[in-house]
């Protein structure tokens, strides 16, 4: 028997500036899992012991029948009892394996949404954001917990039309800002500033979100 451990995989949603965010912002509503087989030591030992016990018992029945001239009805009763014991042992073994697999799967939870992954500093309510639509930007980076005020400094397509938008703190400690994604946007560029004029600019790379722009993909 084998146990299984799930992992995550899915669709890329961000560009080269934030590869960790790109790897985790995948299939938000339906995380996939792959299965990795891990052999357990007892998975081979128990069947082997079971086979040896079976052969030993059958040999004992034949030996007892020959030495003590046990009648056929007694032999039949012993054989029936042995079959029942075999079925019981097999059922217990299978039940143990299924329970072990279930517990190992439950010990490795998959986040139901990206908000469950605190290492992601910036996400959006719609994934990915859509051009010419409203979207909520969610900041949960290094400054989020202790800030009393956060301003989102943002633009699109490599910092065009730079705008400052006030963010609002939520009960879960994250900061939200509702913005209108520009019609021509293919990416959003963001940095964040707190009340002490301290900046979170993703190590001078800015935060980037790829925008789904349906209008730019339409044929004339």
Number of C-alpha atoms within 10 A of each C-alpha: 14 14 18 16 17 17 14 14 15 16 12 16 21 24 14 10 15 16 13 12 23 20 15 22 23 22 18 17 11 11 16 14 13 11 11 12 11 11 12 12 10 11 13 11 10 13 13 12 10 14 11 11 13 15 10 11 14 13 12 12 14 13 13 13 15 10 8 8 10 14 9 10 9 11 15 11 11 12 15 12 11 15 13 10 12 14 11 11 13 14 11 10 14 12 11 11 16 13 11 14 15 12 11 14 16 11 10 11 11 16 15 13 15 21 18 10 14 10 14 19 19 22 22 18 15 14 20 20 26 21 21 17 12 15 19 18 20 22 25 20 17 12 20 19 13 9 16 12 17 25 19 22 19 21 21 22 16 15 15 12 10 13 12 14 16 15 20 17 18 10 6 8 14 19 26 23 18 16 12 13 22 20 14 15 21 20 24 22 20 24 21 25 19 17 11 10 11 12 18 21 15 17 8 10 14 18 23 27 25 21 24 18 20 13 11 13 8 7 5 4
